[in-house]
Amino acid sequence: MAKRCYYEVLGVARAASPDEIKKAYRGRAKALHPDSNKDNPNAETQFKEAGEAYEVLKDAEKKAAYDRFGHAAFEGGMGGGGGGRPGGGQGDFSSAFSDVFDDLFGDFMGARGGGGRQRAARGSDLRYNMRVTLEEAYLGLQKTINVPTSIQCKSCDGSGAEGGAEPTTCPTCSGMGKVRAQQGFFTVERTCPTCSGMGQIVQNPCKSCGGQGRVEKDRALSVNIPAGVETGTRIRLSGEGEAGMRGGPPGDLYIFIEVTKHSLFEREENNLFCNVPVSMITAAIGGDIEVPTIDGGRSKVKIPAGSQAGRQMRLRGKGMPALRGGGAGDMFIELAVETPVNLTSKQKELLREFEALSEDNNPESKTFFRSVKSFWDSMKG
């Protein structure tokens, strides 16, 4: 079967520029790749045909020979060997495919926009754990912290080279940051061992930073802690992390908040809970008491007559502020009725009198106490 014209295979004119030829081949290779055309039995043949055409037309000398002699330029020894194939067999076809490998698969292999180079590696993100009191979490605060981190080297302006000289292109990977090895039809790509993926090497490393472009130093930062934070709240400071290598952008600093335990209040989301002691008399006949609040003030609370221990009362809006606005939570107080101790004789007498009056006012209670007394008297007898 006669070979098709290479220009026809790629769909370009004879006067097409190298960029136009490469663009045409890229489109054909992408459209005809066997992995994307498993239902087309001719896809692999057409894919190889496009690669063969590109291998010739991308080379100025081979293209000139093809323009003059056609396919005959590569037959009978005119093409410099290769068993009748234009570029010297499978190795050259793979070379043609490799030329557009980045364009076809750059999105998956990380090669888009710079051929995989990482000239300026981004710095690492840092974490800082900060403890605050419940009062500080209520009010919010401005706090200065010292963060051990890496900053850009001033001696070399972050380049890593002595005197601020520009790094040179890595000779191993030609600045790609990656090297490729051919294994049959497939191309295996790995990080360049010479430049560690940077694409550049420093011929004369900076003495201050050893070629890293950054040095270790403690840095003081002013941090704004908003009101309403709770344990687990994360605050992000963009660009305040570790400096990037060789002038790369810095990472971010993440501050994780821990609110310490309070001696009086317990927190559940934006609500506060506390136990409030009240005297037996106040619980019995009612009255007003004052309770402390998280803002440092005091609130008056009316205790209804006959309140029992454990009764819960709500103070609306006296809890923690919402972190992102929307008002504040509530404060719940639980009554703890106190039993008097160290009574005087007079107080005991009054309590006995109170007990007797209570029995007279409550016949059922009086009958109950008489039954209990009879029981104990029988046990003694």
Backbone torsions as a table, in degrees:
resi	resn	phi	psi	omega
1	MET	NA	128.7	-176.7
2	ALA	-67.6	142.0	178.4
3	LYS	-73.0	143.3	176.5
4	ARG	-77.1	156.0	176.3
5	CYS	-61.2	133.3	-177.9
6	TYR	-61.3	-35.9	178.6
7	TYR	-66.0	-37.4	177.8
8	GLU	-68.2	-37.9	179.7
9	VAL	-60.2	-42.9	-178.4
10	LEU	-88.8	-13.9	179.4
11	GLY	72.8	39.5	179.5
12	VAL	-126.2	161.2	177.0
13	ALA	-82.1	162.2	180.0
14	ARG	-64.6	-26.4	-178.9
15	ALA	-90.3	11.0	-178.1
16	ALA	-62.7	142.8	178.6
17	SER	-77.4	164.2	177.9
18	PRO	-56.7	-37.9	179.3
19	ASP	-66.6	-38.7	178.7
20	GLU	-66.7	-37.5	178.2
21	ILE	-66.4	-44.1	179.5
22	LYS	-64.0	-42.0	-179.8
23	LYS	-63.6	-40.0	179.2
24	ALA	-65.7	-42.9	179.3
25	TYR	-64.9	-39.3	178.8
26	ARG	-58.3	-44.3	179.2
27	GLY	-65.3	-40.6	179.9
28	ARG	-67.5	-43.4	-178.8
29	ALA	-64.3	-37.7	179.8
30	LYS	-69.4	-39.2	-178.5
31	ALA	-74.1	-29.9	-173.4
32	LEU	-104.5	2.9	-176.7
33	HIS	-57.6	130.8	-175.7
34	PRO	-55.6	-33.3	-178.8
35	ASP	-66.0	-24.7	-179.7
36	SER	-99.0	-1.4	-176.9
37	ASN	-135.2	52.8	-177.1
38	LYS	-66.8	-20.9	179.2
39	ASP	-90.8	-3.1	-179.1
40	ASN	-106.9	106.2	-177.1
41	PRO	-67.6	-17.7	-178.2
42	ASN	-95.2	-2.8	-174.4
43	ALA	-61.9	-43.8	-177.4
44	GLU	-64.5	-40.9	179.1
45	THR	-63.8	-44.9	-179.7
46	GLN	-67.4	-34.8	177.7
47	PHE	-62.9	-44.9	178.5
48	LYS	-68.4	-34.9	178.1
49	GLU	-62.7	-41.9	178.1
50	ALA	-65.1	-40.0	177.7
51	GLY	-64.4	-38.7	178.2
52	GLU	-64.6	-41.8	179.4
53	ALA	-65.2	-42.9	-179.3
54	TYR	-66.7	-36.8	179.9
55	GLU	-59.1	-32.4	179.2
56	VAL	-83.6	-49.5	-171.7
57	LEU	-74.0	-18.4	178.6
58	LYS	-78.2	-20.6	-178.0
59	ASP	-96.0	123.4	-175.3
60	ALA	-59.4	-43.8	-178.0
61	GLU	-68.2	-44.9	179.9
62	LYS	-65.4	-37.6	179.4
63	LYS	-64.3	-41.3	178.8
64	ALA	-63.7	-41.8	177.8
65	ALA	-64.2	-39.9	-179.6
66	TYR	-67.9	-39.8	179.2
67	ASP	-62.3	-29.7	-176.4
68	ARG	-88.8	-43.2	-172.7
69	PHE	-114.2	-7.0	-177.8
70	GLY	71.6	-151.0	-179.4
71	HIS	-64.2	-23.2	-179.0
72	ALA	-64.2	-20.5	180.0
73	ALA	-62.2	-20.6	-176.5
74	PHE	-116.7	18.6	177.8
75	GLU	-118.4	148.4	177.5
76	GLY	67.0	28.4	174.6
77	GLY	89.7	-5.7	-177.9
78	MET	-67.2	-24.0	-176.0
79	GLY	-96.4	10.4	175.7
80	GLY	83.3	26.2	175.4
81	GLY	91.6	165.6	178.5
82	GLY	126.4	13.6	174.5
83	GLY	66.8	35.5	177.1
84	GLY	83.4	-0.1	178.9
85	ARG	-100.5	147.6	-169.8
86	PRO	-65.1	-29.6	-173.1
87	GLY	-117.3	10.4	178.2
88	GLY	94.6	25.1	172.0
89	GLY	96.5	-162.3	-172.0
90	GLN	-60.3	-36.8	-176.4
91	GLY	-61.0	-39.3	-178.8
92	ASP	-74.6	-31.6	176.1
93	PHE	-64.6	-41.8	177.7
94	SER	-62.3	-34.5	177.2
95	SER	-64.5	-40.3	178.2
96	ALA	-63.4	-42.4	180.0
97	PHE	-66.5	-35.2	-179.4
98	SER	-65.0	-28.5	-179.1
99	ASP	-61.1	-30.4	-179.0
100	VAL	-113.5	13.6	-178.6
101	PHE	-58.2	-43.9	-179.7
102	ASP	-64.2	-40.0	-178.3
103	ASP	-66.4	-34.5	-177.2
104	LEU	-80.2	-40.3	-171.3
105	PHE	-123.4	17.3	-178.0
106	GLY	-60.8	-34.7	-178.8
107	ASP	-65.6	-28.8	-178.1
108	PHE	-92.1	-31.9	-174.7
109	MET	-97.2	0.3	178.7
110	GLY	78.7	22.3	-173.7
111	ALA	-98.0	-10.1	-177.9
112	ARG	-63.7	142.7	172.7
113	GLY	65.3	60.4	175.2
114	GLY	123.8	11.3	173.3
115	GLY	62.1	28.3	177.6
116	GLY	86.7	1.2	-177.6
117	ARG	-71.3	149.6	177.2
118	GLN	-129.8	62.8	-172.9
119	ARG	-60.2	-34.1	-177.1
120	ALA	-129.4	94.1	-176.5
121	ALA	-72.7	134.8	179.0
122	ARG	-67.9	143.6	178.9
123	GLY	-72.3	161.3	-178.3
124	SER	-75.8	152.1	171.6
125	ASP	-76.1	149.2	-179.5
126	LEU	-118.8	153.4	177.1
127	ARG	-120.3	138.1	177.4
128	TYR	-131.8	124.6	178.7
129	ASN	-93.1	125.7	-177.8
130	MET	-124.4	132.2	175.8
131	ARG	-101.2	136.2	176.4
132	VAL	-133.9	154.3	177.1
133	THR	-79.8	166.8	178.5
134	LEU	-64.8	-36.8	178.0
135	GLU	-64.0	-40.6	178.2
136	GLU	-66.5	-37.4	177.2
137	ALA	-66.1	-31.3	178.8
138	TYR	-71.4	-44.6	-173.7
139	LEU	-88.2	-27.6	-168.4
140	GLY	80.1	158.5	-179.2
141	LEU	-160.5	161.6	172.3
142	GLN	-106.3	124.5	-173.9
143	LYS	-134.9	139.6	177.0
144	THR	-97.9	129.2	-179.7
145	ILE	-123.4	153.8	175.3
146	ASN	-106.9	121.7	-175.6
147	VAL	-116.1	118.6	173.3
148	PRO	-74.3	120.1	-174.7
149	THR	-152.2	-178.1	175.6
150	SER	-104.4	134.1	176.8
151	ILE	-120.8	163.2	-178.9
152	GLN	-64.2	134.6	179.6
153	CYS	-68.7	125.4	-179.0
154	LYS	-76.8	-26.4	-177.5
155	SER	-65.5	-37.0	-176.8
156	CYS	-117.0	7.6	-178.4
157	ASP	56.4	31.2	175.6
158	GLY	84.3	-1.4	-178.0
159	SER	-76.4	-25.1	-177.0
160	GLY	87.0	-9.0	-178.6
161	ALA	-102.8	144.1	-179.8
162	GLU	-59.5	131.2	179.2
163	GLY	76.2	7.8	179.2
164	GLY	78.9	15.2	179.2
165	ALA	-64.7	154.0	-179.2
166	GLU	-76.5	138.6	174.4
167	PRO	-63.4	158.2	179.9
168	THR	-103.4	159.0	-179.4
169	THR	-66.0	135.5	-179.8
170	CYS	-65.1	126.1	-178.5
171	PRO	-71.6	-22.5	-177.4
172	THR	-73.7	-44.5	-175.9
173	CYS	-110.5	2.5	-179.9
174	SER	57.9	33.1	176.8
175	GLY	86.8	0.7	-178.6
176	MET	-77.3	-26.3	-177.2
177	GLY	84.3	-7.5	-179.3
178	LYS	-140.6	152.0	176.0
179	VAL	-120.2	152.3	-176.6
180	ARG	-120.8	146.2	176.1
181	ALA	-127.3	132.9	-178.1
182	GLN	-88.0	126.3	176.2
183	GLN	-127.2	88.2	-176.3
184	GLY	67.5	-125.9	-178.9
185	PHE	-80.9	-19.6	-172.8
186	PHE	-96.4	149.9	176.2
187	THR	-111.9	122.4	179.3
188	VAL	-100.8	129.3	-176.2
189	GLU	-115.7	137.1	178.3
190	ARG	-143.6	164.3	-179.6
191	THR	-65.5	138.1	-179.7
192	CYS	-64.1	126.1	-178.5
193	PRO	-73.3	-19.3	-177.0
194	THR	-78.8	-44.3	-175.6
195	CYS	-110.7	4.3	179.7
196	SER	55.6	35.3	176.0
197	GLY	86.9	-0.2	-178.0
198	MET	-76.3	-26.7	-177.1
199	GLY	83.2	-6.9	-178.9
200	GLN	-139.4	155.4	175.2
201	ILE	-129.4	153.5	179.1
202	VAL	-102.3	115.5	-177.8
203	GLN	-70.9	-39.5	-178.3
204	ASN	-127.5	89.0	-174.0
205	PRO	-61.3	146.2	176.7
206	CYS	-64.3	134.2	-177.9
207	LYS	-71.6	-25.8	-177.8
208	SER	-75.3	-38.0	-175.5
209	CYS	-116.9	-1.1	178.8
210	GLY	67.8	24.4	177.9
211	GLY	90.5	-1.0	-178.1
212	GLN	-81.3	-23.9	-178.1
213	GLY	81.9	6.8	-179.1
214	ARG	-152.3	155.4	-179.6
215	VAL	-133.2	156.4	179.7
216	GLU	-80.9	135.6	179.3
217	LYS	-163.6	145.0	173.7
218	ASP	-78.5	137.6	-177.1
219	ARG	-127.1	133.3	178.0
220	ALA	-89.8	128.0	-179.4
221	LEU	-128.0	140.5	175.6
222	SER	-94.8	123.7	-174.8
223	VAL	-117.5	133.0	176.9
224	ASN	-96.9	114.7	178.6
225	ILE	-98.8	112.1	-176.3
226	PRO	-72.1	153.9	177.0
227	ALA	-65.2	140.4	177.6
228	GLY	99.5	1.0	179.6
229	VAL	-64.2	154.7	177.1
230	GLU	-138.0	171.2	178.7
231	THR	-57.5	128.2	-178.3
232	GLY	100.8	-12.4	176.7
233	THR	-62.1	134.9	-179.5
234	ARG	-116.2	127.4	179.2
235	ILE	-112.8	126.8	-177.8
236	ARG	-104.5	126.7	174.9
237	LEU	-109.3	103.3	-176.0
238	SER	-66.0	132.0	175.9
239	GLY	77.1	6.7	-178.8
240	GLU	-103.0	13.7	178.3
241	GLY	-88.2	-153.3	-177.7
242	GLU	-71.8	140.7	178.6
243	ALA	-66.1	147.2	178.0
244	GLY	-74.9	159.5	178.6
245	MET	-76.0	137.0	175.6
246	ARG	52.5	49.7	174.9
247	GLY	84.4	7.5	179.6
248	GLY	-68.7	161.4	-179.0
249	PRO	-66.2	148.2	-179.9
250	PRO	-75.7	160.5	173.7
251	GLY	-82.2	-168.4	-179.0
252	ASP	-109.9	159.0	176.4
253	LEU	-109.7	126.6	179.0
254	TYR	-111.2	123.3	179.1
255	ILE	-104.1	121.2	179.8
256	PHE	-102.8	126.3	-174.3
257	ILE	-92.9	137.8	169.4
258	GLU	-126.5	119.3	178.2
259	VAL	-90.8	122.3	-176.2
260	THR	-71.2	157.9	-178.7
261	LYS	-69.2	139.3	-178.3
262	HIS	-99.2	148.4	-177.4
263	SER	-73.5	-23.3	-175.5
264	LEU	-115.6	-44.8	-172.6
265	PHE	-100.2	144.4	168.4
266	GLU	-114.5	140.4	-174.3
267	ARG	-111.1	136.3	170.5
268	GLU	-131.6	104.5	-173.0
269	GLU	56.8	-117.4	-179.0
270	ASN	-101.1	5.2	179.1
271	ASN	-98.3	149.5	177.8
272	LEU	-118.0	146.1	-179.7
273	PHE	-130.1	141.0	175.7
274	CYS	-154.6	154.4	175.8
275	ASN	-95.0	135.6	-178.5
276	VAL	-122.2	119.8	178.3
277	PRO	-75.3	137.6	173.9
278	VAL	-132.8	149.3	-179.6
279	SER	-71.7	157.5	178.4
280	MET	-60.9	-36.0	-178.9
281	ILE	-66.9	-45.8	-179.6
282	THR	-62.7	-41.2	179.5
283	ALA	-64.3	-32.7	-176.6
284	ALA	-79.0	-46.8	-173.7
285	ILE	-104.7	-4.9	-179.4
286	GLY	85.7	167.4	-179.9
287	GLY	160.2	-178.3	179.8
288	ASP	-109.3	139.7	174.9
289	ILE	-131.5	162.6	175.3
290	GLU	-112.2	135.6	179.6
291	VAL	-122.4	144.3	178.2
292	PRO	-73.1	151.2	177.6
293	THR	-122.0	162.7	-173.1
294	ILE	-66.5	-20.2	179.8
295	ASP	-83.1	4.3	179.1
296	GLY	92.9	-3.9	179.3
297	GLY	-95.5	-164.4	179.4
298	ARG	-138.5	144.2	179.2
299	SER	-121.0	139.5	178.3
300	LYS	-84.9	133.7	-179.2
301	VAL	-125.5	132.2	178.7
302	LYS	-90.7	121.0	178.9
303	ILE	-94.4	118.2	179.8
304	PRO	-68.2	149.1	177.4
305	ALA	-62.2	141.2	178.8
306	GLY	80.0	17.4	178.9
307	SER	-67.0	136.9	179.5
308	GLN	-99.6	158.7	176.3
309	ALA	-60.0	137.2	-179.6
310	GLY	95.0	-8.1	179.2
311	ARG	-63.7	135.9	-177.4
312	GLN	-108.9	138.3	-179.9
313	MET	-131.2	148.2	-175.0
314	ARG	-111.8	136.5	171.4
315	LEU	-113.2	104.0	-174.1
316	ARG	-68.5	136.8	176.1
317	GLY	76.2	7.1	-178.7
318	LYS	-99.9	13.6	178.6
319	GLY	-93.0	-151.8	-177.3
320	MET	-86.3	146.8	177.3
321	PRO	-71.0	149.2	176.0
322	ALA	-71.0	138.1	-174.8
323	LEU	-61.7	-38.8	-177.5
324	ARG	-110.1	32.6	177.8
325	GLY	83.7	177.0	179.1
326	GLY	101.8	23.4	176.4
327	GLY	90.8	-167.6	-176.7
328	ALA	-126.3	162.1	176.7
329	GLY	-77.9	-170.5	-178.3
330	ASP	-111.3	164.7	175.6
331	MET	-114.4	128.4	-179.9
332	PHE	-112.0	128.6	177.0
333	ILE	-112.2	141.0	178.1
334	GLU	-115.8	125.8	-175.1
335	LEU	-75.1	132.8	174.3
336	ALA	-117.4	99.8	-176.4
337	VAL	-74.3	126.0	-176.4
338	GLU	-93.2	133.5	174.5
339	THR	-88.0	126.4	-177.8
340	PRO	-65.0	145.1	179.0
341	VAL	-126.3	167.7	178.5
342	ASN	53.1	50.2	-178.3
343	LEU	-73.9	146.7	173.3
344	THR	-81.7	169.2	179.1
345	SER	-60.0	-41.1	-179.5
346	LYS	-63.3	-41.9	-179.7
347	GLN	-65.7	-40.0	178.5
348	LYS	-63.9	-40.8	179.4
349	GLU	-62.5	-42.4	179.1
350	LEU	-65.1	-37.5	179.4
351	LEU	-68.2	-36.8	177.3
352	ARG	-65.7	-39.8	177.1
353	GLU	-63.6	-40.0	177.7
354	PHE	-63.3	-39.5	-179.9
355	GLU	-65.7	-42.2	179.8
356	ALA	-63.4	-43.3	177.4
357	LEU	-62.8	-36.2	179.1
358	SER	-65.2	-36.9	178.5
359	GLU	-67.9	-39.2	178.5
360	ASP	-64.9	-35.2	-179.2
361	ASN	-80.4	-12.6	-177.7
362	ASN	-133.1	89.5	-177.5
363	PRO	-55.6	-38.4	-179.5
364	GLU	-62.2	-43.0	179.2
365	SER	-65.0	-38.5	-179.8
366	LYS	-63.2	-45.4	178.3
367	THR	-60.5	-40.2	-179.8
368	PHE	-62.3	-47.6	-179.1
369	PHE	-64.4	-36.0	177.2
370	ARG	-64.6	-39.0	178.4
371	SER	-63.5	-42.5	179.4
372	VAL	-63.7	-41.4	-179.2
373	LYS	-64.8	-41.1	178.8
374	SER	-63.1	-38.8	179.7
375	PHE	-62.1	-47.2	-178.0
376	TRP	-68.0	-36.6	177.9
377	ASP	-63.7	-38.5	178.8
378	SER	-67.1	-32.9	179.3
379	MET	-69.4	-34.6	179.9
380	LYS	-70.9	-34.6	-178.7
381	GLY	-72.0	NA	NA
